[in-house]
Amino acid sequence: MQVEIIDISYDGCGVGRVDGKVVFVPRTDIGEIVDVQIVKENSKFSTGKVVKVLKKSKSRCESKCPYFDECGGCDFQFLDYGREIELKTKILENELKKVNFFEKIAVFPAKTRFNYRNKIKLTYVDDKLGYLKSQSKKVIDIDFCPLAESEINDAIMVIKKYLKKYKYQNLKSVTFRKSDESVLISFLFSQKEKFFYDEILGDFVVGVFVGDVLESNKTVLTSIFHQKECHKTILCKKIPVDFASFFQVNDEVASCLYQTIIKNVAGKKVVNAYSGQGALSLLLAEKATKVVGIEVQKSSHLIAEKLKTSNMKNINGLVEKELSKLLKNENYDIIVLAPARAGCEKSGIDAIKNAQIKEIFYISCNFSTLIRDLKLLCEKYKIKSVQVFDMFPSTANLEVLVSLEKII
């Protein structure tokens, strides 16, 4: 089937039409004509994969990754970086029209397209350690990831050698996180299984977990090997690092994002909702008169408590429950929202709308939930500016900072 790509979808797929029906084709550029094999179809649309590119985009290039054709992790390695930024900005512009925002978007590209990720998670299935294949639940075995920092790639080869020796039955995934001092490696098991410590792991801080999701409060840490205190330096601040707490995966772009927010909080009282391990709260507290962080994950909250200064307070609980109580008792000038991909709960948004907060800074990596939440917030607030920080080069994801002010 021959398809001309006429648009781009919110998740980075090329969009075409055949006999009036929409066809989504990953890894294609607007203006390209491609021969497509349909791999999924329903009454509303089809999804295809490229068999041959008949008319190429001038921006099409060779991928740096040997796994790109099979791996589902990256979306735009087939294009040069300038074109990637153009398409991602276009995707966001199209989404923002849904909340009647048509102003210019400020874009902050990354300085490097590769070797930027300080954390990756690899799935372990049938003695294979890697990422899920594109449009599949099968795992592609990898030796390295071009997006990961070099120390993580070195660690992958060590862990693969280790896993060949110890073939675990219940191992779900291995997560690698780079700190200033070391690489932290988390082995996540679906159920308890005897863990064999080997001297090959001696250079890493190794944690063994049992549960479903590493970042969940329900997941249990059963043992730590080669334990030592680790940190990550963010804007000259040393932040303690553990296995499960949230950090932005791109240090350079995260610093740029944080600086943009910090310059707006001098002399203000700030709520930092979904505050993670407290890094941003600590940075905000240097300029703000008071900062209150709210975070549900226990391990992250405990790290935030270590960072607490005299004008900081940390609350361990669900944002949607704690926020309404906080805002009933005291007025704040600014709230920073940095939810996970699922976005904010409506009750939390209602609490903000009913309070006297003048400004909102909403940080999001998910277009769909961002737009959903902006529709609700725009009942009481107007969008001042939108800024894009390319936290995830080579993928269709973006970190977006939306600034809103209360309608008087």
N, C-alpha and C positions, 0 to 999 in steps of 0.2 A: 504494500500500500504506500502510495506517494503522498506526503504531507508537506504543506508549506507552513512554516512557523510564523504566526502573525502576532503573538503576544507572549507574555511570561506570567506564570501563576505565582501565587504568594509563596509557594514552597520551592520555587526556582525551576519548575518544569516549563519547557516550551509548550505553547498552545497552538493547535491548528484545528481545522474543521474539514471533515470529509462527509459529503452528502448532508450537510447541515448539523452533523453531530460533532461535539467537541472531542478532540484527541489530545491527551497530555503525553508529551514526549520528553523524558528527562535528558539533560545534557545536550540541549540544542539551543541555538541563538535565534533571535528574531531575524527574519529574512532568509533563513536557511531553508532548503528543500531537502527532505530526507526520505529514504525508503525505510518503512517502519513495519515491524512485526507486532501485532496486537498480542499483549500478554494478559490483559484484564479488560472485561467489558461488562457494562450494565446498560440499562435503558437510557441513562442520561449522558454517559460519557465512556470513552475508551482510554486505556493506557497502553502505550506501546514502547518498544525499545528500538534504537537505531540499528538498522542492518547496514546501511550505507549512506554517507552524506553526498548528495547529488550536487548541491550548491552550498559551498562553505562560506561561513562568516569570515571576514578579513581578520577577525580577532581570534579565530580558532588556532590552537597551538597544541603541541605534544604535552601530555601530562608528565609531571615529575615522578609520579607514583606508579610502580609496577603493578599495583593492585587496583588501580582506578577503574578499569573496565568492569571488574566484578564487585568491588567494595561499595557499600551504600553510604559510606561516611562523608564523602565530598561530592559537591555538586558542580563546581565551576573550574576545576583544574584544566578543563579542555579549552578555556579562554584565557587571554591575558588579563592581568590584574585590573587594568584600567576599565576594561569592559565588564568585568565582574562587579566592580563598584557601580558602574552605570546601571546595570540590570537590577542590582539590589536596591539602589535608590529609587528606581522606577517602580519596583514592587511596593516599596513603602509609600510612595506618592499615591499609587492606586488605592492602597488600603486607607490612607488618610482622607481621601475624598469621601469616605463613608461617614466621617465626622466633620465634613465641611471645612477641612483645612487644605488650603491651596497655596500656602506661602512657600517660599524657598526653604529647603532643608539644608542645614549645615552638615557637611560630611567630613569625618576624620578617618582617613584610611590608615591601615596598619603600616608600620615601617618595614615589616617583613611578612611574607606570605606563608613561610614555612618555619618549622622548628620553634613555634611560639607557645604550644600548649604545655602548661605546667602540670596537667593532670589528664590521664586517659583511663578508660575502663575497657578491658578486653574480656570477651565472653569465652568460656571454656566448655567445649562440647566434643565428645569422642576424641579426646587427646589433641584437639585443635584449640589454639589460643589465638583469638583475633576478633575481627568485626563481622557483623552479619553481612551476607552478600546482598547486593542490590535487589529489591523486590523479592526477598527470600528470607526464610528463617534459618538457613544453613550458615555455618561459620566459615569464613575464609581465613586460613592459617597465615599469619604474617610474621615477618622477622623484624620489621620496623614500621614506623608511621612517620611520613614526612612532616606531619604537623606537630609532632611531639618534640620537646626539647631533647638534645642529644643524650643527656644523662638517662632519660627515660628509655630511649632506644637501646642504649647499652644494657639497661636493666632487663629489657624484654628478652634479649638473647640468653641472659643468665637464668631467668625464670623458665624459659622454654627447656633449657638443659635440665633444670631441676625437675620439671614436670615429667620429663621422659623417664626419670629415675623413680618418681613417686606418682603413680597413676591413681589419682583420687577419684572416687565414685560420685561424691556429692558436691564437688567444687563447681560453683556457678560462674564466678568471674574473678579476675585479678585487676585491682586498681592500682595505678602508679601515680604518685604525687611527688613533685620535686620541691623540696624546701631549700633554704640557703645552705644547710649543712649536709643534707643527704637525700636519698630517694626513699619515700615511705611506700611500702607495698602491702596492700590489703588482700588477703585471701578470703573470699566470701563463700561459705558453704550453705547449702539448703538445709542440711541437718548435721548434727555433730558427727565428726569423723576424726580419728586419730591423726594428728599433724606431726610430720617428721621434720624437725629442724636439722638443717645441713649446713656445714661450714661454707658452702657456696653462697649462702645468703648473708654472710657475715658483714658485708658493707652496707646492708640495708636495714632500715627499721621495719620490722615485719609484724603485722597484726593479723590475727586469725579471728574471723567473725562467723556467726551463725545467724541467718535470717534471710529476708527477702530482698531488702534494699539497704545498701550500706549506710545511707544517711538517715534511716529511720530510727526513732527512739526504741522500737521493738527489737531491733537487731542487737545481738549480744556479742561483746568482745570477750573471747575466751582466753587469749594469751597474747603477749607481746614479747618479741625477741629483739635483742640488741637495742633496747630502749634508750633513748636520749632525748633531751629537749630540742625541738626543732622550731625554726622560725621562717617567716617570709618577710622580706623587707619591702614595705610599700610606702613610697614618699618619705623615706628616711625613718620610718617607724618599723620596729621589729615586732611582728605579730606572731604569737605562738601558733603552731600548726599541729593538728591531729589528723587522724585518718579520715574522718567523716565530715568535718566542718566545711562550710562553703567558702570558696575563694573564687574570684574571677579567674578564668583559665589563661588569660593573656595579660601578663604583668604590665607591659608597656601601655597597652590600650586602657587597661583598668586605671592606671595612674592618671591618664589624660581625662577619663570620665570623672574620676573623683575630684580632680582639680577644678573642673567646670562647676561642680556643685558647691564645693567649699567656698569659692569666691562670692557666693550669694548669701552666706549665713552669718556674717559678722554682726554681733549684737543681737542675734535672734534666738528664740527658743524653738528647738527642733525635735520632732519625733522621727526616729529612724525605724520604720516598720519593716519586718523581715530582715533584721539587722545582722544575721549570721554570727560570726565570731567577733564582731565588734570593731573591725578595722575601720570602716567608714565612720562609725560613731566616734572613735578616737580622733580621727582626722577632723571631723566636724567640730569636736569639742575645743579644738585650738582656737576657733574663731567665734563659735556660738556661745551664748551665755549659759545655755543648758541643753543637754541632749539626752533623750530617753530612747533606748533601743528595746525593741520587742522581738523575741525570737523563740520559736517553739522547740527547736532541737536542743536537747539538754547539753550535749558536749560543746556545741557552739556557745551556748549561754555561759558555760563555765569558763571558757576562754575569754569571753567578753568581760566577765567579772575580774579576771586578772588584769585587764587593761584599764579598768575603771579609774577615772580621775574624779576630782571633787565636784565637777559640774556634769558628771555622767550618772545615769541610772539605767540598769538593765532589768527587764521583765522577762521571765521565762513563761511563755504561754502562747496560745493561739492569738494571732493579731486581731481576728474578728471579735474575740471575746474581750481581750485586754484593752483594745483601742477605745471602745465606747466608754469603758469605765474611766480611762485616763482623761479623755476629752471632756467628760462631764465635770471633772473636778478642777481642771486647769485649762487655760487657753494657751495655745501654741501658735507661732507665726508660720512655721513651715513644716510640712511632712514629706519625708522621702519614702517612696514606695519602691521596693525591689523584690517583688514576689517571684516565686518559681514559675515555670511555664504555664501552670494552671491559672495564673493571674490572681486577682483579689476576690475574696468572698463579698457578695453583695452587702452583707451586714456591715462589713468594714467600710465599704464605700459610703453606705448610708450614714455611718458615724462621722465620717469626714464631712459630708454634705451638711450635716446638722450642727457642726461645730463652727468656730470662728477662724479657722486656719486660712490665712491669706494666700499662701503659695503651696503648690504641690510640685515635686520633682518625681516623675514616674519613670523608673528604669525597667525596661522590658526586653526580653529576647524572643518573644512570641507575638507575631503580628496579630493573630486572631484574637487572643485574649486581651491584648492591649486595646484593640479597637472596641471590643465588647465593653471593657471597663471605661474607656474614654466616653462612650455614648452616655453612660450613667453620670460620670463626673461632669460632663459638659452641660448638664441640667443646672449646675450652680457655678461652674467654672468655665473660663475660656482659655483656649490654647495660646500661649504666648510664643513658643518656639518649639521646634523639633530638631534634635541633633542626632546624627548617626555616628556611632563608634564601631568600627569594623573589628569586633572582638574575635570573630571566627572566620578569618580568610580561608578561601577555597570552598566554603560551605555557603548555603543559602541563608544562614542565620546572621542576624545583626543585633547589636546592643543599641537600643534606642532610648534616648533621654527626652522626655516630653515635659516642658515647663508649663504649668497652668496657674492662672490667678483667679481669685474669687470675683465673681460678677457683683458689682455694687448696685 
